[in-house]
Amino acid sequence: MINKIKAFFNDVVKEMKKVTWPTKDELKESTYVVIAVCLIFAALTYVIDMAITQAFKGIF
């Protein structure tokens, strides 16, 4: 059991050495994109919510 755990962590270390980490500039750019997309979806959700609210007010 102990050998399997050691082998697992050794494999994890080997795989982590293969990872290509983003540069600071790539990370900043990706962060801006994620924030922008979140804001767009929030605004879209707000608009749809207001439209549905007004539709229900008109019905009831």
C-alpha positions, 0 to 999 in steps of 0.5 A: 500500500505504501509503495502504491502511494509513493508511486502515485506521488512520484507520477504526480511530480513527473507529470507536473514537470511536463506542464507548460505554465502561462507567462504573466502576460498570458495570465493577465490577458486570460484574466481580462477575458474571463472578467469581460465574459462574466460581465457580459453574461451578468448583463445579459442575465439581468436584461433577460430577468427584467424582460421576464419580470415585465412580462409577468407583471403584464400577465398578472 
